[in-house]
Amino acid sequence: MKRITLHTYILLLFLMTIQTANAQKGLPAKTPTTVSVSTFYPAHEDFNEKLISQLKVPDGFKVSAVATGLGKPRMMAVNDNGGLYITRRDVGDVLLLEDKDGDGKMETLRTVWSQFLGVHGITIHDGYLYLCSSTDLKRGKINSDGSLSDTTTLIKDLPEGSQHDNRVIAFGPDKLLYISVGSSCNDCAETNAEHATLLQVAPDFKTRKIYARGLRNTIGFDWNPQTKEIWGVDNGTDWRSDEFPPEELNRILPDKDYGWPRVFAKQQVDETREDPIGTTKSAYAKSTEPSVMEFPAHSAPIDFKFLTMAGTFPKDFQDDALVCWHGSWNRKNPEGYKIQRIKFYKGKPTGVEDFFSGFLSADGKTRFGRPAGLAISNMGTLFISDDESGVIYSVTATK
């Protein structure tokens, strides 16, 4: 019998380690790829009241600026009295704006939560205001004057944010809380299974599960009023090209995989990525859930809401949704910087049209705003936050 020397044993162990590491990583991409990426950002134009006249909405709607000078307002929620809560992730606070005399302008502003760095997601449920940063979920009881009490931390171990730290939260028809957790990177194999997912949280907030995966950064999601299914818009990977990959509208179903980072859109393979362990990208793609609709790459979708609560809007809007396109920074011809209406019929999207636009100049060289958040009051008023110029707009139906 041959004896294995210590030197030979170490060499064999080293080779086995390399093989194991390669197996874990999967095989590298077989197809060499070359991409050309533009990094063009339309120049900022300072906001002034005259610019409001450049904003376009469909006939039968009116735009107003209800508050200005708010820094970087992001997500919003409206309480039963019409008070508007706004998160500001950079400051780490939550503001309450109120229009007490009913003139369409917010006259009062209060800070109802401070020292919550990175706070972004917000929703109201059963008399409580829920707030979420990249790692923490907190809530406070809404008092009759809109202030908060009985504040507490419910979760403090969500995945670290890294590149995508803007958590979005909402309660579904099943009364359960859902949290969108973006990827930690532009394009990588995640080590934390909860990154690039939509999470479903148990009623006691002590346990949670992955509802859907392979969603790079679905900042906006909502429930279709007819089917009660979740729909959301996902941000595609950067640094591929001006036109690839597209942004996606997905019907988010339980236990489904939406493909990121290897697969995009309708089961389209990203050839720059390595093969999964034990299979190929093409074979894996067939097991993923295809997108339902695609949009221009790098438009940067943020908030997404169905118009169910917009009771004053025309009836043909009631089952439709709005999506905020925050705007591109990495394509030659800018895209986004507007809000679009996604038309639905019998629970399925049928088309898209501009609903709120005009931030981007005609030549695409300047912009004076970037729409971020959407909220609808019980009176049917639509609120839109602009986190570039610090403005809150309202859109109301006039007929």
N, C-alpha and C positions, 0 to 999 in steps of 0.2 A: 504494500500500500504506500502511495506517495505521501510524503509529508509536505504540508503547505507552510512555507516560511512566513514569518511575521510580515515581511515586506510584501510578499505575494497576497497575503490575506488583506492587508490594508489597501492594496491596489484593486483587488476584487470588490471590496466594500465600497471604494470610491466609484468604481464603474457602475455598481448597482445603484448607488445614490443618484448618479447622473441619469440613469435610465428611469428611475422613479420620478425624478424631477421633471424629465421630459414628458413622461406619461401624464403627470398632473397638469402640465401646461398645455398638452395637446400638440398636434403637429402644426408647424408654421404654415402660413398661407403659401400656396403653390404659385399663385399668379402675381408677378411683380406689378405694382400699381404706381402710377404717377398722378398727382393731383395738383391743381393750381388754385390757390385760395387768395381771395381779395380781403383786405382789412380796411374797409371804408366805413366811416361813421359820419352821417350827416351832421354838420356843425350845429351847435345849440344856438337858439335864438331866444333871448329873454322874453318872458311872458308880459303882455300888457292887454288891457281890456279890449283893445281894437282887434286883437287876433281872434277873438271869439267869433267874429263875423266870417272867418275863413272856415270854421267848422261846418261840416255838412251832415245833415240827417234827412231821412225821407220826408216827403210831404206829410203834413199832419203832426209833426213833432217840433218841439222847441228846445233849444239848448240854453242853459244859463250857468254861470260860474257862481256857485253858492258859497264857496270859501276859497281864499287864496293865502299864500305865504305859509304853507304848512310843512315846508321842508320836503320830506320824501314819504308821503302817505302811501300805504300799500293796500292791504286787504281791509274789508269793511263789513259791518253788520248793523242792522237797524233794529232798535228796540220797539216795544209796543206803542210808545209815545212818539215815535218818529225820530228819536235821538240817534245820531249816527256815530258809531264807534269806529275808530280808525287805528290800525297798528302802524308803528314806525320802527322798523327793525334796527335802523342805524342808531337811533336815540335810545331805543329800548323802552318805549312807553306806549300807552294807549290813550287816545284823545276821545272825548265825547263832545260832538258838535250838536247844537240845537237851534231850531228855528222857532222861537217861542211866539212870535207875532204873526207867523204864517205868511210872510211876504216873499218866501222863496229864497231867503238868504239866511245863513247860519250866523246868529248874533252872538252866541255864547260858546265858549271853548273851555273845557276843563280837562285836566289830566286825571284819569281814573285809575291808572296803573302805571307805576314807574319802576325803574331798575329791573326790567325784564329784558335783558340784552338779547337781540336777535328775534324778538317776538314778531311773528308773521301771520300764522293761521289764526282765524277767528270764526266763531259761530255762536249762536244763541240756542239753548235747548232747555225747556222746562224751567225758565226763570233764571238760568245761570249763563254767564258769559264764559266761554271756553277759549283759551289762548294757547298757542303752541310756538315754541322756538325749535331749533334743530334737535334738541335733546329733551326738552321739558314740556309737559302738558300741565296747565294750571287752569283753575276756574275760580269765579267769584259770583256770589249771589247778587242779582240786580235789584237794587232798592228802588223805591217809588220815584226818587229824584234822579235815577240813572246812575248813581254812584254804586260802588261795589263793596260788599262785605263778605265775611266768612271765606276769605281767599285761602286756597290750599293748592298744594302740588299733587297731582294725580299720577304722573309718570315722569321719571327723570333719567331714563336709560334708553331713549331713542338713539339710533345710530348718529354718530358725529356727522356734521353737515359737509365739511370739506367744500367741494366745488358747488354743490347744490344743497343749500341749507334752508331753503324756503318751504317749510312744511305748510300744508293746507289741510284743514280739517272740516268735516261736516257729518251731521247725523243723518242716517238714511231712514227710509220708511219702516225699517225693522227696529228703529230706535237705537241702533248700534252706532258707535263712532268709527269713522274711517279717517285714516291719516295717510296722505301721500308723502312718501319718502323718496327723494331723488337719488341719483347715483352720486358717488363720492368723487367722480372724475368725469372727464370728457368721454373716455373710451378705455375701459379696463375690465379685467375679470375681478369682480368684487369678492372680497374676503368675508364680508358680512352679508348674510343672506337677506337681510331686511332692506338693504340698499336697492334702489330702482324697483320699488314695489308700491302697492297700495295695501295698507294694513287694516285689519278689522279688529276692533278692541272690544273685549268683554264688558258687560255692564258694570262690573266691579273695578274696572280699569287695572286689574292685577295681571291679566293675561291678554295676549293678542296673538293673531295668526296672520300669515301672509295670504291676502285675498287674491292678488294677482301679481305676477312678476314680469321682468323684462321691460319695464316702463322707465325709460331713462330719466324723465323729469316731467311728470304729469301734474303740473301746478294747479290746473283747473279741472274739476270734475263735478258732476251733478247727476241727479236721477231724472230720467225721462218721465214726464207726468202720466203718460199712457201706459207704458210697459213696466215702469218702476226699475228699469235696468240702469246701471251706471254707465255714463258716457264721459270721456275725458280727452283732452288734447295733450299730446306728448311732444316734447322738444327733441328734435333729432340731433345726432352727433355733429360736432363742429370739425373743421379742418379736413373735410373730404373734398369739397369743391363749392363753387357758388350755388350750384343747383342740386346737390345731393348731400345727405339724404333729405327727403321731404319731412315736414312736420305732419303729425298724424292725428286724425280723429279716430278714437277706438271705442268700441262697445266693450266695456270692461266686465268680463264674466269671471265667476269664481274659479280658482285653481288653473287659470289659463296663463300661458307664457307668451309675451308679446315680442320676444326675440332679441331685445338689446342685450349685448352690443354686437351680435353677429348678424342679425336679421332686421330688416326695416320694411315698412309699408306692407305691401301684399306679399309677404314671404320672400322678399328680395334679399339676396345674400350680400353682405359687405365683404368683398374679396380681400380687403386689407387685413381681416381678422384671421386668426389661426382656427384650425378645425377643433371641434370639441373632442374630449377624450373618447376614444372608441368609436367615433363616427365621423361623418363629414358635415360641413356647413349646409350643404344642399339637403342632406337627409334630415338634419336637425330642423331646417327651415319648415319642412312639411308638418312638423309637430307644433309649430307656433300659430298663434291667432293672428290673422291678417288684419291690417287696418281697414276701416270702412271708407275713409275719405282722406286724401292727401292735399297738402298745401305747400306753397313755395318754401324752400329750405331757408332756415335762419330767420323766419318771421318772428320767432320767439313767442309762442302762445303762453299767456299767463292765466288769468281768470276765465272761467267758463260757467255760464249759468243758463238754465232754462227760464223762460219768461212766464212761468206758471203764476207767479205772484203779481205780475204786472196787469192787474185787472182793468186799468184804464186804457191799456193799449188795444188797438184793433183786434178783433176776434181771431183773425188769421195769423196773429203773432203768438197766440197763447201756448202753442205746443212747440214753438221754435226756441232756439238757443242763441246766445251771444258769446263771442270769444274775443278777448283782448289780445291783439298782436302788439307786443311790446316794441318790436322793431329790430332790424338786423344791424350788425356791426361788421360782418365778415362776408359781404358779397358786393360785387361791383355796382349792381343796381339795387338800391335799398328796397326792402320789402317790410310790410307791417306798418307800425305807427298808426293803427286804426282799430276799430271794432267792426266785426262782421256778424251778420245774421246767418245762421245755418238753419235752413228750412227743413222741417220734419213733417212727414205724412205717415200716419199709422205706425209711428214709432221708428221710422227710418229716415235718415237724411236724404234730401232730394236736390239740394242746391245751396249756393252761397251768394250773398250780395253784401255790399258795403252798407253799414248802418250808421257809423259815426267816424268820419274821416276829416282830413284837412290839416293835421299836424305837420305832415311832410310837404315841403314846397314842391311845386310842379316840376322843377328840374332835379329834385331829389338831393339837393346839396345842403339844405338846412331843415331843421325841425324844431318846433317849440313845445313839444310834449311827447310823453310816452304813456299810453293808457295801461293801467296795471290792474286795478280791482273793480269789481261790480257788486252792487247791492241794490235790492229792491225793497221799498217801504211798503207797509200795509195799505198805503194810499195809492200805490201804483207808480210812484216816482222811481226812476232809475238813477242811481248815483254811480259816477265813474271817477276813479282816482287817477291823477297824473303824478307819478312819482319823480318826474324830472323838474317840473315847474312848481310843484307844491299846490296844485289846484284840485278842487273837487267840483265836478260838473254835475248838473242834473239834466235829465232828458224827460220831458213830459209830453203826453199826447194832447193835442189841441183840438181834436175833433173825434 
